[in-house]
Amino acid sequence: MISDIRPHMIQHTFQPHSDKAVLSACLHVLSNHGWLLGDISASEFMVGSVENDELRYTCTVSVDNGIATFTVSEESYDIDDPLITEMETFLSESEDAGLEKTYDEVMEEHQNSLTPDNSPSFDFNPFKTHVVTSTIIVLNIIIFILMVVNGVHIMEPSADDLVSWGANYGPLVVEGDYWRLFTCCFVHIGIVHLLFNMYALFYIGLILEEIIGSARFAVAYLVTGIGASAVSFAMHNNLVSAGASGAIFGMYGLFLALLLFKSLSTQMVKAFLTSILVFVGYNLVYGLKDGVDNAAHIGGLVTGFVLGLAWIGRSYEAFRGKPRAALFSAIAVVILASSFIVVSNGEAEVDEFAVAVEEFAELETDAMYLYHMTDQVREDSLKTFIESTGIPKWVEAKKVLESVDTTELNPQQLQLRSKLIEYVSLRERSYRILSKNANNPLWEYSPSYREFEDVMKQIETILEELNA
């Protein structure tokens, strides 16, 4: 006998069978009809559908005196839905199906099925179940190809090239380029960076998009990517940041929330929890090295985890019957709004060393004009330029580099500063030699000339090291 109690509750009577026998039958039926099995107890268990077109239900089954009550999370659902109808028909026409097995036997059979050899499998379908994942991967590859075709280095793109293609850069974001929080997720720092990120995206997309659906996967990717960029901006907004890793970490964070809060089946938890934790942990530790934007990784992971909390209703009484889609959307809006507030109220930090290097480059250009002067220029004019412009510019450049606070520099910056100071000192020395011998007709035969050649060789060595 099946009766409708209210639009989202159905009861079926199994009397005179015991409650455990009824539960074993329900477990057997639902697991054979595509439902993910969740927390199971002697009085109640929860299950959730894997895929049901656009409808995703959480169903709680409780048994009392042989009467099984099926409560669906949605306040209203299609009573003619194939999955619901099939379950009702099976129970009404085959009341004895599976009841010959005791509850304990069914539980043991269920647990034995949750082995690594029987891990859940996902078939990649770029045109149906994984449209968003495949689209994002294709977009990233196309953008990278366009970058390379337009002259960007395939292995080590320059910071200027990355910024011109939409990388996240605090000083420009502060000026109003908020779109960089999104576009930076599609710009990669070399082909190796791209390949690693696309592999990680393919792996998590293969699993997660099928579980939460393409639309929610797209929203989550967008929101966590922007959230990761906002955190990166807040932590070090004077650096150039690019790559999909922030958004990808967001997807891993969302999936981690589902696994940790047991919103998925025990089979799923056993199959993926350890590997996800290892992936996240390893990459966070690896992100401690210089040149890796770990702030974006952590930002994406946290925002994704928070988004995942909208889906724990599958296993908690407080969330039953509430529209998780609305909660998911609300959390997404809060994250986006918070990201906008962070960047709109932020101020780009001044990179003292970068400013010093830029000032040095300008002074060097002015001083090196000596080598662009024609041979027809009189020797006294050369001497005048060297003494009035060349030497003072090198002296000023040296002061600029020496004025940088070394306590704020990393090892690479310290080494670069030291090389530049040595370079400037040698240039100044070479100019003083030239000035002293500007009117010497036997200059090429003098000891000063040999000294000048020695200085130029040292300059050439430093330039090779700086360009390496």
N, C-alpha and C positions, 0 to 999 in steps of 0.2 A: 504494500500500500504506500503510495506517494502522496503527500499533501503539501500545498503551499502555505506556509505560515505567514510570510510577508515577502515582498518582491525579491529579497536576497537571501531567503532561508528555505531549505527543503528538508523534509524529514522522511525517513523510510523505516518501517518496522521489520525487524528480523526475528522477532520472538518465534520460538522459545530459545533461540541460541543465546549463548553467554556473551557478555560484553566483549570479552577478549576475542572470541570467535568472530564477532561482528567487526571489531577493529582489524583483525587479520584479513578479513574479506575486503574491507574498504582499502586497506593498504595495498592489497594484491590488485584490486581493480584500478585504483588511481595510478599506481606505478606502471600498469600496463597501458595506460591511456595518456602518457606524455606528461605527467605531473612530476615536478621535482619534490622529493620527499624531504621534509624538514624535521623539526623536533618531534620525537615520538615518545609517548608515555602510555601507561596502562589505561588512562582515562581519556586522553585526547592527543591528537597530533595535527600538525599543520602541513599543508602542501601548497605549492604554487605552480602555475602553469609555465611551461617553457615558452610557448609561442601560441598565440590565438589571434592571428591577424593583428588588429589594432587593440584588441582587448587583452588585458593582463590581470588575472584574478589572483587573490590569495584566498584559499579555501581552508576553513577550520572544520574538522570533523570531531564531534563529541558523541559519546554513547552513554545512554542511561537506560537500564532495564531493557536492553535489546533494541532500543530506538536510536537510530543514527541520525544526527542533525548535521546537515551541511550548511555552513554559513559562508557566503561569498562576500569578499571585502567591499565590492562596489554596491552602492545603494540600489542601483538598478543595473540589470544586465539582460542580454537577449536570452529569453527563456528557451528559444529555439536554437541557441548556439550549439553547433555539432558536438563539442566536447561535453557540455552539460547534459544534452539530450542523450548522448551515448552512455554516459555514466548512469543516468536514471534508468534507461532501458536495460542496461546490463544488470543493475541491482534488482529491478522489478521482475525480470524474466529469468534470472539465474541466481536466486537467493542462496542456493547451496554451493555456488562456485567458490572454491577455495576454503570452505568452512571445515573440510575434513582435516585441514592442517591446524594445529594449535597455534595460539598466539606466539608462544616461544619459538616454535619451529619457523614461523614466518619471519620473526625478528632475526633469528640466526641466519636464515636464507638471505635476508636483506643485507645484514652486516657483511656476510661473506661475499656479497656482490660488490662491495665497496673496496676493491683491491686495486693496486696500481695497474694491473693488467686489464682492468675494466674501467679505466679512467674515461670520463666523458670526452667524446670526440666532437670536433666542429669542422664542418666542410666549408671551405672558403667559396663564397658565391658573390662575385663582384657586382652582379646585376640584380640581386635580390636581398640577401641577408647582410651583405657587407658593402653596400653601396658607398657609405660615407668613408669607411676605411680606405677602400680602393681609390676613391676620388681624391682624398687628401694625399695619398702616396703619389698619385699621378701628378697632382698640382706641384708638389715639392720637386719632383724630378724635372718637370717642364721648366719651372722657374730656375732651377740650377743650370739646366742646359742653356737657357737664354742668357744667364749670367756669363757662362763660359764663352758662348758665341760672341758676346759683346766685349770680350777682352779680360774678364775676371779670371784670375789664376785658379786652375782646377784643384790645386792642392792647398795653397795658402793665400787666400784672398786678402787684400789689404783692408785696413779698417775703413779707409775712404770709400772703397768699392762696396763694402758691406752696408755702410750708412746710405750710400746712394741708392741701394736696392731695397732699403726699408728696414735695416737693422734698428734695434732699440738703442737709442743714445740720449741720455738724460738732458743735456743742454738743448737739444732740438725738441724733445718732448715737452720740456718746460715752456718753450716758445709756442707750443700749440700743436705739435705733431703727435697727437694722441693716437693716431692710427698706427703708429709704429709698435704699439703694444700688441697689435694683432699681426701686422705684416712680418714682424721679426720671426714669427713662428714658421715662416715659409722660406726663410733665407738661411743658408748653411755655410759654414766655414770650411769649405773643401769637400771633396767627394767622399772621403773616409767618414767625416762627420755625418754626411747625408746618409750613407749606407747603413751605419750603425743605428741612426734614428729611425730609418724606415723599417729596418728589421724589428726593432722594438715595438714600433707602431703596428706592424703587421701581426705580431704575436698577440698583443693585448686586444687589438681590434677584432681578430679572429674569434676571441672568446666573448669580449664584453659587448660588442655591437649586437650579437645574436641574443644576448641575455636582456639588455635594456631597450633594444630597438634602435633603429637608425636615427630617428629624429632626436631622441634623448642623447645618443652618442655624439651627434653633431653639436648639440647645445653644450654638452659637457666639455667637449674638446675646445670649443670657442671660449667658454667661460674660464676654464682652468688655464688655457694659454694666456689670456689677458691677465688673469690673477697672478700667474707666475711672472709675467713681465712687470707687473706693478710692484711685486716684492723685490725683483731685481733692481728696479728703479729706486726703491726706497733704501736698499742696502748699499748700492754703489752706482749712483746714476752718472758717474763721469766715465764709465767704461762702455765700450761697444759690445752689445749682446745680441746673439742671433741663434736660431735653431729651434727645432720642434720639441726639444727634450722637456721643456717646462710643461707643455700640454700633454706630452706622453706620460710624464710623471703624474699628471692629473688623472689620467685614465687608470694608471696603476693604483693611485690612491683611492679612487672610487671603487675599484674592484676589491682592494684590500679591506675597505669598510664592509662590503658585502660578505667577504669571507670571515672576518673577525667577529661580526655580529650574527653569524650563522643565518644570514638571509638566503643562503643557497643550501643545496643539499649537502649532507655529510660527504657524499661522493665527490662533489666539487671542492669542498674544503680540503679533503685529504689529497686531492689531485694537484691543487694549485697553491695552497697557502704557503708552504715551505719555499717553493720556487719563487713566488712573488716577493716574499720577505728577503730572500737571498739577493734577488735582483735589485731591490730598493736599497738594501743595506750596502751592497758592494758599490753601487753607483754613487751613493752619498759619501762613502769613504773616498772613492776615487775622485769625487768632486772637490776634495780638500786641496788638491794640487793646484798650482798656479795656472791660470788660463781657463779654468772651468767655472761656469756661472752656477755655483751650487745654490745660491739664493733663489734662482729661478726654479731649480729642481725641488727645493723645499717648498717654495710657494705653490707650485703646481700640485705637489703631493698633498699638501694640507687642504687646498681648495677642492681637490678631487675627493678627498676623504670626507669633507663636510658635505659635498653633494651626495656622496654615497649614503649618508645618514638618512636621506629622504626615502631610502628603499628598505630600511630595516623593519618597516611595518609588517613585512612578510612574516616576522617571527615574534612580534610583541603585541600584546593585547591593546596597548594604548593607541596603536596605529591602525587597528582594524576598522574598516569601514570609512577611513578618511582617504580623500583623494591624494595619493602620493604624487601624482603629476603636478598638482597645485603646489605642494610643499617643495618639490624639486624646482619648479619654476621660481618660487619665492626665494629660495636659497641662491639660485643663479642670479637673480636680480640684485640681491644684497651683495654678492661678490663683485658683480660688475660695478655697482654704485660705489662700493668701497674702493675699488681699483681707481675709479675716476677721481674720487676725493683725494686719494694718495698722490696721484700725479698732478692734479690741478693745484694742490697746496704745496707741492714740493719745490725745492730750489736746487738747481744743479750745483754740485760741489765743484770747486775750482781745482783742477789738477795742476798743482804748482809746477811739477816737473814738465808736464806737457806744454804749459805756457812758456816755460824757460827754453825748451827745445825749439818751439816755434820762433821765439825771439832770436835765439841763436841762428836759426836758418836765415832769417831776414838780414841779420848783421853779416853773416857769411856771404850772402849774395852781394851785398854792397861792397864788401872788402875784395871779393874775387873779381870785381869789374876790371881790376888791373890786367887780367889775362885776356880781356876783350878789347883792350886798347890796341890800336894798329901800330905797326912798326914805324909808321911815319911820325908818330908822336915824338916830340923832342924829349931828350933825356931829362931835362930839367922839369918838364911837365910830369914825367913818370915819378920823379923824386918828390915833387910836390904832392901828387896823389897819394903816394905811399905814406908820406909823413902826415898829411892832413886828413886823410880818409882811411887808408888801409890799416895802418898800425892802430889808430884809435878804435876802429871797429873791432879788431881782434881783442884788444884790451877790454873793451866793453863786453864782448861775448864771453870772455873768461870770467868776468865779474858776475854776469848773469847766471852762469852755470854753477859757480862757487857759492852763490847766495841761496841755492835750493837747500831746504831742510832735509838732510840725509836720513833722519830718523823715520821719515814717512815713506821712504823708497824701498822697493823690494830688491832682491839681489840682482836681477837683470837691469833694473834702472840704475842701481849703484854702479854696475860695471859700465853701462853706457855713458853715464855722467863722467866717470873717470877717463874713458877713452876720448870723449869729446874735449875735455879740458886739456888732455895731452895733445890732441890734434890742434887745438887753438894755440897752445903755447908754441908748437913747432911752426905754425903758420906765422905767428908774430915774429919769431926768430928769423924765419926766412925773409920776411919783409924788411927787417932791420939790416940784414946782410945786403939786400938789394939796395936799400937806401944809402948805405955807407959806400957802396961801389957804383952808384948810378953814373958817375962821371969818370970812371976808371977805364981807359981804353985797353988796358991789359987785363981786364977782369977775368977772362977765361983762363988766364995763366997764373992767377993769384991763388994763395992759400984759401982766401974767402970763397972762391968758386968751388973748391973741393969741399969746403964746409957746407956750402949751399946744396951741393949734390947729395951729401950725406943726410942733410935735413929732409930733402925731398924724398929720398928713399924711405925714411922713417914715416913720412906722411903717407906715402903710397901703401906701406904695410898696414897702417892704422885704417885707411880707407877700405882695404881688402877685408880686414877683420869686421868692420862695421857693416859691410855689404854681405857678409857671409850669412 
